Amino acid sequence: MQKPRIRSAKCADAEQLLAVRHDAIMGLAPEYGHQVAARWANAAHANHDRAAAAIANNRVWVIELESNLAGWVEVRGASIESLYVRSATSGRGFGSLLLAHAERHIEDAGESSVYLDASPNAEAFYARRGYRRIGETKPNNSIPMMKSLAGVR
């Protein structure tokens, strides 16, 4: 099996990013309920420019496995805006690889901390990687989290 490869996203990847996002969220349907997951997953598809705008305005990296897009991460400043991995490849470390890549980029840019809003299902994933809650759950049910990057390497 080929080793996964991380590369910068290209404009041509925009539709695939949305497909990965949709797949990752729909993989949570048993936990959230099909209607809730579908509403969340379909929100970005209503705005096809969302992925293209992310690629144009922020830093976006994809992880490929055998030429297939398995996941992606989006960074704006010191914040991780999005991190999604296809449900079929979940649990294989791709999310961890993307997160570490994003953290290195943020640290290399001179930031000492990284911020994100975790979905309830992802809170434990981030907590295991050193993130901690920094506030109350937001109205959209996201959980603000932070990690200090000092000495991470």
N, C-alpha and C positions, 0 to 999 in steps of 0.2 A: 504494500500500500504506500502511496505517495505521502510525503510529509506535507502538512498544511503550510501554506505560504500567506503572509500578510503583505498587502500592497495598498497603495493609495487608491481610493475609488476614482473612477472616471465617469464622465457624464453618461456614457453608455450603460453604466451599472444602475442607473436610477430605478428603472422598473424592477430589476432583480432585488434591490434593497427593499422596496415595498413588498415584494413577494416574500422575502425572508421575514420581514416584520410581521406580515399577516400570518405566515405559517407558525412563527414562534408564539404569537399570541393565541392562535386557535389551538395550539398544543396545550394551553392552559384551560381549555373549556371544561374539563372535568372538575377543576378546582374553582373556577369562577362561575360556571354555568354557561351554556352555549350562547344564550342571548347577550349576556354581558360581554363575553369574549368577542363575539361577532361585532358588537357595536364598537368596541375598542379597536379591534383589528381593521375594521372597514373605515374608520375615521380618516386615516391617511390616504386611502384610495379615493376618497372624495376630492382630495387635493393632490393630484399627481405631481404637482410641482414641488411638493414637500421634500422629496428625496433629491431632486435636482438642485433645489435651493440649499440643502444641507451640503452637498458636494461643492457648490459654488462659493458658499459663504463661510463654511467651517472646515475643519479637518475631518475627513472620513476615511477610514481604512476598512478593507474587507479581508476576510480570511477565505482562502480558496483551498479546496481539497479535490484533487484530480479534475481541475478546471471548473469545478462547480462552486458557486458562492455558498459558503456554509454559515456566514455571519458577518456582522459589521458593527462598528463603533463610531460614534460622532463626538467630536470634541470642539467646544467653543471656549476659548480662554482657559480658565482653570476648571471648567465644568464638563462633565461627561453628560451629553444631551441624550444619547441613545446607545443601547447595546442590545443586539438581538442575535440569536443563534437559531438556526433551523431546528425544529423539534426532533428530526431524525438524527441529528448530530449532537443533541443536548447530552451533557454528562461526559463528553470526551475531552474536555479541557479547552475547547475553542473560546468560550467566553472568558476564561482566565487569561488565555494568551492575548486576546484583544484588549482586555482591561489592563494588563501589564504594559502592553504597547502604548496605550493611551496615557497611562501614568508616566511612563518614561518621556513621552513627548511633552507633557505638561511640566514635568520637572526640568527638562532641558530648556524650556521656555522661561525658566527662572521662578516658577511658582513653587511655594512650599507646601501647599495643600491642594487637594482635589475635592470637588463637590459634585453631588448628583442627587437626583430625586429618584428613589427606588420604588418600584411597584411592590405591593405587599408580598408577592410571591418571590421577589428577588432580594428582599431585605437580608435573609440569612446568607445568601451567596456573598453579598458585599460585606456583611459582618465578619464572615470567615476570612476575608481578605483585608481586614484591618479598618473597615469603615465603621463609624459610629453615628447614631442619631444626633442631630443637632437642633431638633425642634419637633413640634407637634405635627401629626399627620395633616396634610393639606386637604382642602375641600375636594380635590380630584383623587383623593386616597393615596397620593404619593408621599413618600417618607424622605424628608431631607436628611442627607448623610454627608459626612466629611471624612477625609483621611489625610493625616500629615504625611508628607513625602520625605521629610528629613530622615536621611539614613536608610531609605528603602532599598537602595542598590547594594 
